[in-house]
């Protein structure tokens, strides 16, 4: 799959950063010393950590060269390193491991989160947010469109690029023994976007990537045309011309 596109990703910077702000508001730390932003992307969430904890050593970790380059330009107050979250381990015990919309892409991420939780300092915090939207129309209709055209054979693997999240009880059973306190909740955001093309623009840098990457340019246009027709039925326009993208997200904050 091609590298991420920071500029397009940040077209919706406020909407993408809002869950990070909401997650950080629940972190019960006053003066942490060592912080990691896991799956830091273009540094928008890392900047929040630097702003709240200006005396801490903040490190962003990501496996995308393009995202890391953008993050280094956007957030001079942090260090940034390349790393695959499936295998990455902190050198020193962190006081906070923070992650905004990254672990849903990591295979067997519940095992990974349990492993990383064991590396936290005493009193350290794991704070994670992940989209929980694979059953939403926006994503279900990707799978429908994938099976409706001559591209279906190419897109078989795309439908398995990201697994549905485990249930809340699964996270609690696995992670609670590692924490003194573990809080898990969902928040549903409703983003007003300019028509179904706004939905496509939003998802083209995230959920649509595995579907678009295997296709040649002509196939991409045809696939998006089919997807656009399905979206128009599922997302009626509001009086002001916008459509509402319903977006559930899962949050977890664990205190060691």
PyMOL commands that set and color helices and strands:
alter all, ss='L'
color gray80, all
select helices_A, chain A and resi 6-24+44-52+65-74+103-105+109-117+137-146+158-160+168-178+195-203+209-213+217-234
alter helices_A, ss='H'
color red, helices_A
select strands_A, chain A and resi 34-38+57-62+79-82+96-100+125-131+181-193+243-255
alter strands_A, ss='S'
color yellow, strands_A
deselect
rebuild
show_as cartoon
